[in-house]
Amino acid sequence: MGRRVRQGARGSRQRLADVNEQDCRITTAIGHLPYSAADPALAALSRSANHSKLWFAVGAALAAGTRHTRRGALRGVLAIAGASLLANGVLKPLVPRRRPAAELLPTFRSLDDPPTSSSFPSGHAASAAAFATAVAMESPKAATWVVPLAATVAYSRVHVGVHWTSDVAAGVALGAGAALATKRWLPVRDIDEAAARPVAGAPALPEGEGLVMLVNSRSGRAGVDPYEELTTALPRARVLRLEDGADLAETLIDAAREPGVRAVGIAGGDGSVAAAARVAEDLDLPLALVPAGTLNHFGRDVGVYDTQEAIDATGAGEAVAVDLGELRIHADVEGRQEPQRVVFVNTSAFGGYPEMVRLREKWQQRWGKWPSAIAALLVTLARSRPIRVRLNGVERSVWMLFVGNGPYVPTGMVPSYRPRLDTGVLEVRYLRADRPLARARAFVALATGVLGHNRIYQESAMRSLDIELLDGPVEVAADGEVVGKGRRLRYRVADHPVPIYRRDEALWPHRATAR
């Protein structure tokens, strides 16, 4: 046994010696290259990547682009944080290695102020690979120029003589791994729209003929009002602006009862869409959606990202069937009073979840959605008090409870998107407060990205859910807004899905969204 250990140690030393020898050969060969304009350019590029300044500048440019490049920039920054921590905070102190000797390179190729820390691994290469891999995961189009830039930065560290080739190779592997690891906290959305079955017979509405469209100008960002764009793009539609103080559902119902109306439409955020969807369900009409809110989660799931997509779909009569979630809020347990009926298109929740949503929306303009969501969940969990409930007859104590209109991904309490819109089931998620050290376990699971595999987290799909609040009434949120307060909540999937106009991307290849 001892002999095998000694032989293994000798074999490892020999392999390291071979790597060192090959490193020296490569650096010596680079040192013999004649001077060219590439030498000062590579030195300048290498310096620009100090402290990842180059990548933060590239990230700022990507953040001004499409939704895919914005997510690539966010993922890239997260990946750099992980790669830098491992490279500079862990591996360099653990694996001391001398940098290439100055005599191996001519003075015109060397940096004036070379670093003095351990050579292994290359932190610049780790950050470059982390950022480029992250961008490629979200936007292959942007990666066509980000990846070559990252590769050049990685090579520059060898060219200017501050790293061995193996340092750079290890840094690249480390950075790519850090980027791939971000999927645990920030899942890659690999679809632009959720699947749903097409609806046969949805009326075609050329130029909006037979469509009544209601615009809620208060839904979105200040100064953004699609009213004029819609009146121009849909000249044969009846486009209305929601007046201050007017009820959205009542306004839309009154307009839809006019002769010749074949579909209703809404331009607004998710709350406005939910109210319009209920009207469409009640009147048995298809719904045209123009995302004009701040976040537009539902529009992204459906696959309608702008006004033109809604115009194309209504003009061609292309629509898909989308399930609606239904909530009935009872003021008392016995149900003696008439319940409040709420329709939701995305999610409903109570406990700490509504507070988490408020914090996330407050912070995400500065930090981005996913960092804000995780931070908000941690803060909310620290503040929350357990709520005793009875779920379909089973008593539980929970921190928060989430009901999705269909299954969401990924697993965990920060859902991102839905793969399908017509599953016919609700997804129920909650964090149990009646487990030993439940709060501490939740913190650790969130920080390590393994909440979905922890026993305090529960997830299931069901057609209906009956909830009794044992400690008194609680506020309930639906689609990001508080909609009521009750002691008994009854969730189910609405009996009839609503046809929502969405163009068939296979028939519109010239308008497909580039990533």
C-alpha positions in Angstrom: 0.0 0.0 0.0 2.8 2.4 1.0 4.7 1.6 -2.2 1.6 2.5 -4.3 1.2 5.8 -2.5 4.9 6.6 -3.1 4.6 5.7 -6.8 1.5 7.8 -7.1 3.3 10.8 -5.5 6.2 10.4 -7.9 3.8 10.1 -10.8 2.1 13.4 -9.8 5.4 15.2 -9.4 6.4 14.0 -12.9 3.2 15.3 -14.4 3.7 18.7 -12.7 7.2 18.8 -14.0 6.0 18.0 -17.5 3.4 20.9 -17.2 6.1 23.3 -16.0 8.4 22.3 -18.9 5.7 22.8 -21.4 4.8 26.2 -19.9 8.4 27.3 -20.2 8.6 26.3 -23.8 5.5 28.3 -24.7 6.6 31.4 -22.8 10.1 31.2 -24.4 8.6 30.8 -27.9 6.4 33.9 -27.3 9.5 35.8 -26.0 11.2 35.1 -29.4 8.4 36.7 -31.4 9.5 40.0 -33.1 7.9 43.3 -32.0 4.6 44.2 -33.6 1.7 46.5 -33.1 0.0 43.7 -31.2 2.4 44.1 -28.3 1.1 47.4 -26.9 -2.4 46.5 -27.9 -2.4 43.3 -25.9 -0.7 45.0 -22.9 -3.4 47.7 -22.9 -6.2 45.1 -23.2 -4.7 43.1 -20.3 -4.5 46.2 -18.1 -8.1 47.2 -19.0 -9.3 43.9 -17.5 -7.8 44.7 -14.1 -10.5 44.3 -11.4 -12.9 43.3 -14.3 -13.3 46.9 -15.4 -13.5 45.8 -19.0 -16.2 43.3 -18.3 -18.3 45.8 -16.3 -18.1 48.2 -19.2 -19.2 45.5 -21.6 -21.9 44.5 -19.2 -23.2 48.1 -19.2 -23.4 48.0 -23.0 -25.2 44.7 -23.0 -27.7 46.0 -20.4 -28.8 48.6 -22.9 -29.7 45.9 -25.5 -32.3 43.1 -25.6 -33.8 41.1 -22.7 -31.3 38.4 -23.6 -28.2 40.6 -23.5 -29.5 42.2 -20.2 -29.8 38.7 -18.6 -26.4 37.9 -20.0 -24.8 40.9 -18.4 -26.5 40.1 -15.1 -25.4 36.5 -15.2 -21.9 37.6 -16.2 -21.5 39.9 -13.2 -22.7 37.1 -10.9 -20.3 34.6 -12.5 -17.3 37.1 -12.2 -18.1 37.4 -8.5 -17.9 33.6 -8.0 -14.9 33.1 -10.2 -12.9 36.0 -8.5 -13.7 34.7 -5.1 -12.5 31.2 -5.9 -9.4 32.3 -7.9 -8.2 35.2 -5.8 -9.6 34.4 -2.4 -9.2 30.6 -2.3 -6.8 29.1 -4.8 -4.0 31.7 -5.0 -3.4 31.6 -1.2 -3.6 27.7 -1.3 -1.4 27.2 -4.4 1.6 29.5 -4.3 3.4 29.6 -7.7 6.1 31.9 -9.1 5.3 34.0 -12.1 7.4 33.7 -15.3 10.9 35.0 -15.0 11.5 38.4 -16.5 14.4 37.2 -18.6 12.0 34.9 -20.6 10.5 37.9 -22.3 11.9 41.1 -23.9 11.3 44.3 -21.9 9.0 45.8 -24.6 6.6 42.9 -24.1 6.5 43.0 -20.2 4.2 45.0 -18.1 5.6 48.0 -16.1 3.9 46.9 -12.9 3.6 43.1 -12.9 1.4 41.5 -10.2 3.2 39.8 -7.3 0.6 37.4 -6.0 0.6 33.7 -6.8 0.6 32.9 -10.5 -2.0 30.1 -10.2 -4.7 30.4 -11.4 -5.1 33.5 -13.7 -7.8 35.7 -12.2 -8.0 37.7 -15.4 -8.7 34.5 -17.4 -11.2 33.3 -14.8 -13.2 36.5 -15.0 -13.0 36.6 -18.8 -14.2 33.0 -19.1 -16.9 33.5 -16.5 -18.3 36.6 -18.2 -18.1 35.2 -21.8 -19.7 31.8 -20.8 -22.5 33.6 -19.0 -23.3 35.8 -22.0 -23.2 32.8 -24.3 -25.7 31.0 -22.0 -28.2 33.9 -22.6 -27.3 35.4 -25.9 -25.4 33.4 -28.5 -25.5 36.4 -30.8 -23.7 38.6 -28.3 -21.3 35.8 -27.6 -19.9 35.9 -31.1 -17.9 39.0 -30.2 -17.7 38.7 -26.4 -16.0 35.2 -26.5 -13.2 36.3 -28.9 -12.6 39.3 -26.7 -12.4 37.1 -23.6 -10.1 34.6 -25.3 -7.8 37.5 -26.3 -7.7 38.8 -22.7 -6.8 35.3 -21.5 -4.0 35.0 -24.0 -2.7 38.4 -23.2 -1.7 37.3 -19.7 0.7 34.8 -21.2 1.9 37.3 -23.9 2.9 39.9 -21.4 4.6 37.4 -19.2 2.5 37.5 -16.0 1.1 34.0 -16.2 2.0 30.5 -17.4 -0.2 28.9 -20.0 -1.4 26.4 -17.4 -2.5 29.2 -15.1 -4.6 30.6 -17.9 -6.1 27.2 -18.7 -7.0 26.6 -15.1 -8.5 30.1 -14.9 -10.6 29.5 -18.0 -11.9 26.2 -16.6 -12.7 27.9 -13.2 -14.5 30.8 -14.8 -16.6 28.6 -17.1 -17.6 26.5 -14.2 -18.6 29.5 -12.1 -20.8 30.7 -15.0 -22.5 27.3 -15.3 -23.0 27.2 -11.5 -25.1 30.4 -11.7 -27.9 28.2 -13.1 -28.6 27.0 -9.6 -29.7 30.6 -8.5 -30.5 32.1 -11.9 -32.0 29.5 -14.3 -31.5 29.9 -18.0 -34.8 30.6 -19.8 -34.4 28.4 -22.8 -37.7 29.3 -24.4 -39.1 32.6 -25.5 -42.7 31.6 -25.0 -44.5 28.9 -23.0 -46.2 26.1 -24.9 -50.0 26.1 -25.3 -52.4 24.4 -27.6 -53.6 26.5 -30.6 -57.2 27.6 -30.6 -59.1 26.9 -33.8 -61.6 29.5 -35.0 -60.2 32.6 -33.3 -61.5 35.4 -35.4 -59.1 37.3 -37.6 -59.3 41.0 -36.9 -57.5 42.9 -39.8 -56.5 46.4 -38.6 -58.4 45.6 -35.4 -61.8 45.3 -36.9 -64.2 43.9 -34.2 -61.7 44.6 -31.4 -62.2 46.8 -28.4 -58.9 47.7 -26.8 -58.7 49.3 -23.3 -55.4 51.1 -22.5 -54.5 51.5 -18.8 -51.9 54.2 -19.1 -51.2 54.1 -15.3 -49.9 50.5 -15.5 -46.4 51.1 -16.9 -43.5 53.4 -16.5 -44.1 57.1 -16.4 -44.2 58.7 -19.8 -44.9 55.4 -21.6 -48.4 55.4 -23.1 -49.3 53.0 -26.0 -52.6 54.7 -26.8 -51.4 56.8 -29.8 -49.5 53.8 -31.2 -52.5 51.5 -30.9 -54.9 54.0 -32.5 -52.5 54.3 -35.5 -51.7 50.6 -35.8 -55.3 49.4 -35.3 -57.4 52.0 -37.2 -60.6 49.9 -37.3 -60.5 48.9 -33.6 -62.2 50.8 -30.9 -59.3 52.0 -28.6 -60.3 53.4 -25.2 -58.3 55.0 -22.5 -59.2 53.9 -18.9 -60.3 57.1 -17.1 -59.1 58.0 -13.6 -61.3 56.3 -11.0 -63.1 54.1 -13.5 -63.4 50.3 -12.9 -61.4 48.4 -15.6 -63.7 45.4 -15.8 -66.9 47.5 -15.9 -65.5 49.8 -18.6 -64.4 46.8 -20.7 -67.7 45.0 -20.3 -69.7 48.0 -21.3 -67.5 48.5 -24.4 -67.7 44.8 -25.3 -71.5 44.8 -25.4 -71.5 47.2 -28.4 -72.5 45.5 -31.7 -69.8 43.9 -33.8 -67.3 43.3 -31.0 -65.6 39.9 -31.6 -62.7 40.2 -29.1 -61.5 42.3 -26.2 -58.0 43.7 -25.6 -55.9 45.2 -22.8 -52.8 47.3 -22.8 -51.4 47.2 -19.3 -49.6 45.3 -16.6 -50.4 41.9 -15.2 -53.1 43.2 -12.8 -54.9 44.8 -15.7 -54.5 41.7 -17.8 -56.0 39.5 -15.0 -59.1 41.8 -14.9 -59.4 41.7 -18.6 -59.0 38.0 -18.7 -61.9 37.6 -16.3 -64.1 39.7 -18.6 -63.0 37.7 -21.6 -63.9 34.5 -19.8 -67.3 35.8 -18.7 -68.2 37.0 -22.2 -66.6 34.0 -24.0 -64.4 36.2 -26.1 -60.7 36.0 -27.1 -58.3 38.4 -25.5 -55.7 40.5 -27.2 -52.7 41.4 -25.0 -50.4 44.4 -25.4 -47.8 44.3 -22.5 -47.6 47.9 -21.1 -46.8 47.3 -17.5 -43.6 47.6 -15.5 -42.7 43.9 -15.5 -45.1 42.1 -17.9 -44.5 38.6 -16.5 -47.6 37.2 -18.2 -46.8 38.8 -21.5 -43.3 37.1 -21.5 -44.8 33.7 -20.7 -47.4 34.0 -23.4 -44.7 35.2 -25.8 -46.2 38.7 -26.6 -43.4 41.2 -26.1 -44.5 44.2 -28.0 -47.4 45.9 -29.8 -46.5 44.5 -33.2 -46.8 40.9 -32.1 -50.3 41.6 -30.9 -51.1 43.3 -34.2 -49.8 40.4 -36.2 -51.6 37.8 -34.2 -55.0 39.5 -34.2 -54.7 40.2 -37.9 -54.0 36.5 -38.6 -56.5 35.1 -36.1 -53.8 33.1 -34.3 -54.4 32.3 -30.6 -53.6 29.8 -27.9 -55.7 28.5 -24.9 -54.5 29.8 -21.6 -55.6 28.6 -18.2 -56.8 31.0 -15.5 -56.4 30.6 -11.8 -59.5 31.3 -9.7 -59.5 32.4 -6.0 -62.5 32.8 -3.7 -61.8 34.7 -0.5 -64.2 34.0 2.4 -64.3 36.4 5.3 -65.3 33.6 7.7 -64.5 29.9 7.9 -68.1 28.8 7.5 -68.6 30.6 4.2 -71.8 32.4 5.4 -70.9 35.6 3.5 -70.6 35.9 -0.3 -67.0 35.2 -1.2 -64.9 37.6 -3.2 -63.9 36.1 -6.6 -60.5 36.9 -8.0 -59.0 35.7 -11.3 -55.2 35.6 -11.6 -53.1 34.9 -14.6 -49.7 34.3 -12.9 -49.6 33.7 -9.1 -51.3 34.2 -5.8 -49.7 34.1 -2.4 -50.0 35.0 1.3 -47.7 35.2 4.3 -44.4 36.7 3.6 -44.7 36.3 -0.1 -46.5 39.5 -0.9 -43.9 41.4 1.1 -41.2 39.6 -0.7 -42.7 40.7 -4.1 -42.9 44.3 -2.9 -39.2 44.3 -1.9 -38.1 42.6 -5.1 -39.9 45.2 -7.3 -38.4 48.0 -5.2 -34.8 46.7 -5.5 -34.7 45.1 -8.9 -34.3 48.3 -11.0 -30.9 48.7 -9.2 -29.8 45.1 -8.7 -31.7 43.1 -11.3 -34.5 40.6 -10.8 -32.8 37.6 -9.4 -30.4 39.1 -6.9 -33.3 41.3 -5.7 -35.6 38.3 -5.5 -33.2 36.3 -3.4 -32.3 39.2 -1.2 -36.0 40.0 -0.7 -36.7 36.4 0.2 -34.0 36.4 2.8 -35.1 39.6 4.4 -38.8 38.6 4.4 -37.9 35.2 5.9 -36.0 37.0 8.7 -39.1 39.1 9.4 -41.9 36.6 8.9 -43.9 34.9 11.6 -45.3 31.4 11.1 -48.9 31.1 10.0 -51.0 28.1 11.0 -53.1 26.8 8.2 -55.1 23.7 7.2 -54.4 22.7 3.6 -57.0 20.4 2.1 -57.6 19.2 5.7 -53.9 18.8 6.7 -52.7 21.2 9.4 -49.4 22.9 8.8 -47.4 25.9 10.0 -45.8 27.9 7.1 -43.7 31.0 6.6 -45.3 31.7 3.2 -47.4 30.0 0.6 -47.4 30.4 -3.2 -50.0 29.2 -5.7 -49.0 29.3 -9.4 -51.4 29.3 -12.3 -49.6 26.2 -13.7 -46.2 24.7 -12.9 -43.2 27.1 -12.7 -39.5 26.5 -13.0 -37.1 26.3 -11.3 -37.9 24.4 -8.1 -37.7 26.7 -5.1 -39.5 29.8 -3.7 -38.2 32.1 -6.5 -40.1 30.8 -9.6 -39.1 32.2 -12.9 -41.4 31.2 -15.8 -43.8 28.5 -17.0 -43.0 26.0 -19.7 -46.8 25.5 -20.4 -49.9 27.6 -20.1 -52.6 24.9 -20.4 -51.7 22.2 -17.8 -55.0 22.4 -16.0 -53.4 22.3 -12.6 -52.2 24.7 -9.9 -48.7 24.6 -8.5 -48.6 25.0 -4.7 -45.3 25.8 -2.9 -44.7 26.7 0.7 -42.0 26.8 3.4 -42.8 24.8 6.5 -42.2 26.6 9.8 -42.9 23.5 11.9 -39.6 21.7 11.2 -36.6 21.9 13.6 -34.5 25.0 12.9 -36.7 25.8 10.0 -35.7 29.4 9.6 -32.0 28.7 9.8 -32.3 25.7 7.4 -34.2 28.0 4.9 -31.4 30.6 5.0 -28.7 28.0 4.4 -30.7 26.3 1.6 -31.3 29.7 -0.1 -27.7 30.7 0.1 -26.5 27.5 -1.4 -29.2 27.2 -4.0 -30.6 23.9 -2.7 -33.9 25.0 -1.3 -35.8 22.8 -3.7 -34.2 19.7 -2.2 -34.7 20.7 1.5 -37.5 19.1 3.6 -38.8 22.5 4.8 -39.8 23.2 1.2 -43.0 21.6 -0.2 -44.2 21.6 -3.8 -47.1 19.8 -5.4 -49.5 20.1 -8.4 -53.3 19.9 -7.8 -56.5 20.9 -9.4 -57.9 22.7 -6.4 -56.8 23.8 -2.9 -58.8 24.7 0.2 -57.0 26.7 2.8 -58.2 27.6 6.3 -56.3 30.2 8.2 -56.3 29.0 11.8 -54.9 32.2 13.4 -57.3 34.6 11.8 -57.6 36.4 8.4 -54.5 37.2 6.3 -53.9 39.5 3.3 -53.8 37.7 0.0 -52.0 38.9 -3.1 -52.7 38.0 -6.8 -50.5 38.9 -9.7 -48.4 41.1 -7.4 -51.2 43.1 -5.9 -53.0 42.7 -2.6 -56.6 41.7 -3.5 -58.3 40.9 -0.2 -58.2 39.5 3.3 -59.9 36.3 4.5 -60.0 33.3 6.8 -60.7 30.8 4.1 -59.2 30.6 0.6 -60.4 28.3 -2.2 -58.2 28.0 -5.2 -59.0 26.1 -8.4 -58.4 26.2 -12.2 -61.1 28.0 -14.0 -63.4 25.8 -16.0 -62.7 27.4 -19.4 -59.3 28.6 -20.7 -59.3 31.9 -22.4 -58.1 32.2 -26.0 -55.2 34.7 -26.1 -53.9 36.1 -29.4 -50.3 35.0 -30.0 -48.7 34.7 -33.4 -47.3 31.4 -34.6 -43.6 32.0 -34.7 -43.2 29.3 -37.4 -45.2 31.4 -39.7 -43.4 34.6 -38.9 -39.7 33.7 -39.2 -38.7 37.2 -40.2 -40.1 38.6 -37.0 -38.5 36.1 -34.6 -36.7 37.7 -31.7 -32.9 37.5 -32.0 -31.0 36.4 -28.9 
